[in-house]
């Protein structure tokens, strides 16, 4: 039986090969073919194939015109190494240097046709803590650590670590506290990590929640609600190429704008997205959220 990562690679490279040959693929069809959920296929494109020239149009995935992925005898191995090498390079510091040394042993080419701009912060100084956190996550062990939240004196925390998450270039530890409330702790402010012998269990809903989160602003104790947006013609293509988590395209208007819907749990999840694309991305519904954004921008203008 193949391991999960074998299945993932098989799915990814089969999909890429078909797109490279000019096929037009739908999320639903791919999900049925590979016996996975449509959310898994969406995650493939949004997270794992984001560096390739593919985009979504009318709910179909295509290869951008004029692009071709060069065929090679070892295309699978080369693509995997290229992606891993560029991601490691973006992390920086001693982590990047160590990764380059390792990749140099197994790669004989200097030229890498894949370039990523991940803009991730350098966390190489926290590798000892990260190794312990990874072990605790794998073995589902409770940890204690010192955490400086930058608002009050650093204090000892007892946590059930769930995931190490990158959001908008910054690294966070997602964990349950002693009240089983999900916390998001900035990794660089975590220190003196110690593993306990106590074990904990976690359900599959955590992965689903993180997949659906727009960014680190998500709130685990709140029910998701839907937000309708309009992306102007100037930026609509970017939301077709790389949809937001939970994005559903509702309507393409004659002027080229795109009406879409996403689910969020907290207003700041979508505010950070909308503010990034201003004035080309607008909130339509709910009205109270639109008004809250207007108040926020008005206050900003007054203060500046």
BELDARA-V16372 format. One record per residue. N is the residue number from 1. RES is the residue in one letter. NEAR is the number of other ideal C-beta (glycine too) atoms within 12 Angstrom. D_LAST is the distance of its C-alpha to the last C-alpha in whole Angstrom. Layout:
N/RES/NEAR/D_LAST, N/RES/NEAR/D_LAST
This chain:
1/X/5/61, 2/X/10/58, 3/X/9/55, 4/X/12/52, 5/X/12/50, 6/X/14/53, 7/X/18/53, 8/X/24/49, 9/X/24/50, 10/X/20/53, 11/X/29/50, 12/X/34/48, 13/X/29/50, 14/X/23/52, 15/X/36/49, 16/X/35/48, 17/X/23/51, 18/X/24/52, 19/X/31/48, 20/X/26/49, 21/X/16/53, 22/X/14/51, 23/X/20/51, 24/X/21/48, 25/X/34/48, 26/X/23/47, 27/X/31/45, 28/X/19/48, 29/X/19/51, 30/X/34/50, 31/X/22/49, 32/X/15/53, 33/X/20/54, 34/X/24/53, 35/X/12/53, 36/X/24/50, 37/X/19/47, 38/X/23/45, 39/X/27/42, 40/X/29/44, 41/X/33/44, 42/X/31/40, 43/X/28/39, 44/X/35/42, 45/X/37/40, 46/X/29/36, 47/X/23/37, 48/X/26/40, 49/X/35/40, 50/X/26/37, 51/X/29/37, 52/X/33/40, 53/X/22/40, 54/X/34/40, 55/X/29/38, 56/X/38/39, 57/X/23/40, 58/X/15/41, 59/X/26/42, 60/X/21/44, 61/X/35/43, 62/X/27/44, 63/X/28/44, 64/X/20/42, 65/X/12/44, 66/X/6/45, 67/X/17/45, 68/X/17/48, 69/X/27/48, 70/X/16/51, 71/X/15/54, 72/X/15/55, 73/X/8/58, 74/X/17/56, 75/X/21/53, 76/X/22/52, 77/X/19/52, 78/X/26/50, 79/X/30/47, 80/X/25/47, 81/X/28/47, 82/X/31/44, 83/X/31/42, 84/X/26/42, 85/X/31/42, 86/X/26/39, 87/X/29/37, 88/X/30/39, 89/X/27/37, 90/X/27/34, 91/X/32/34, 92/X/22/35, 93/X/21/37, 94/X/18/40, 95/X/27/40, 96/X/25/40, 97/X/18/42, 98/X/18/45, 99/X/26/44, 100/X/24/45, 101/X/15/48, 102/X/16/49, 103/X/27/48, 104/X/16/50, 105/X/11/53, 106/X/18/53, 107/X/22/52, 108/X/12/54, 109/X/16/51, 110/X/11/48, 111/X/12/47, 112/X/22/44, 113/X/23/44, 114/X/26/41, 115/X/16/37, 116/X/21/35, 117/X/13/31, 118/X/26/30, 119/X/16/28, 120/X/26/29, 121/X/23/29, 122/X/24/32, 123/X/32/34, 124/X/24/37, 125/X/19/37, 126/X/31/37, 127/X/25/40, 128/X/20/42, 129/X/32/40, 130/X/28/40, 131/X/17/44, 132/X/29/44, 133/X/36/42, 134/X/23/43, 135/X/20/47, 136/X/36/46, 137/X/29/44, 138/X/17/47, 139/X/20/50, 140/X/23/48, 141/X/28/48, 142/X/28/46, 143/X/39/44, 144/X/27/43, 145/X/34/40, 146/X/21/37, 147/X/32/34, 148/X/20/31, 149/X/17/28, 150/X/11/25, 151/X/10/25, 152/X/8/28, 153/X/10/32, 154/X/17/33, 155/X/18/36, 156/X/19/39, 157/X/29/38, 158/X/27/41, 159/X/37/40, 160/X/35/42, 161/X/42/40, 162/X/37/40, 163/X/31/38, 164/X/32/36, 165/X/33/33, 166/X/28/31, 167/X/30/28, 168/X/21/25, 169/X/19/27, 170/X/24/27, 171/X/33/30, 172/X/35/31, 173/X/41/34, 174/X/34/35, 175/X/39/37, 176/X/31/39, 177/X/28/39, 178/X/17/42, 179/X/14/41, 180/X/19/41, 181/X/16/37, 182/X/31/35, 183/X/30/33, 184/X/36/31, 185/X/38/31, 186/X/27/29, 187/X/39/32, 188/X/24/31, 189/X/26/31, 190/X/38/34, 191/X/27/37, 192/X/20/41, 193/X/36/42, 194/X/24/45, 195/X/27/47, 196/X/21/49, 197/X/13/53, 198/X/18/51, 199/X/15/51, 200/X/25/49, 201/X/15/49, 202/X/26/46, 203/X/13/46, 204/X/12/45, 205/X/13/42, 206/X/27/40, 207/X/19/40, 208/X/21/40, 209/X/31/37, 210/X/30/35, 211/X/27/36, 212/X/26/34, 213/X/38/31, 214/X/35/28, 215/X/31/27, 216/X/30/27, 217/X/24/25, 218/X/34/28, 219/X/23/30, 220/X/28/34, 221/X/16/35, 222/X/19/33, 223/X/12/35, 224/X/24/33, 225/X/21/32, 226/X/22/32, 227/X/38/29, 228/X/29/29, 229/X/41/27, 230/X/32/27, 231/X/41/27, 232/X/23/27, 233/X/19/30, 234/X/18/27, 235/X/26/27, 236/X/30/30, 237/X/21/32, 238/X/24/30, 239/X/35/31, 240/X/29/34, 241/X/27/35, 242/X/26/33, 243/X/36/33, 244/X/36/31, 245/X/32/33, 246/X/32/35, 247/X/35/33, 248/X/25/36, 249/X/28/36, 250/X/22/37, 251/X/20/37, 252/X/22/36, 253/X/16/35, 254/X/9/37, 255/X/14/34, 256/X/18/34, 257/X/26/31, 258/X/38/32, 259/X/28/32, 260/X/38/32, 261/X/28/32, 262/X/36/31, 263/X/29/32, 264/X/36/29, 265/X/29/30, 266/X/26/26, 267/X/28/23, 268/X/25/21, 269/X/31/24, 270/X/43/23, 271/X/29/19, 272/X/25/19, 273/X/37/21, 274/X/35/20, 275/X/21/16, 276/X/18/18, 277/X/24/20, 278/X/21/17, 279/X/15/18, 280/X/23/22, 281/X/34/22, 282/X/28/22, 283/X/34/23, 284/X/25/26, 285/X/21/28, 286/X/19/28, 287/X/13/26, 288/X/14/24, 289/X/28/23, 290/X/24/21, 291/X/15/20, 292/X/21/19, 293/X/30/17, 294/X/19/15, 295/X/16/14, 296/X/23/13, 297/X/21/11, 298/X/13/10, 299/X/12/9, 300/X/14/6, 301/X/10/5, 302/X/9/6, 303/X/8/4, 304/X/7/0
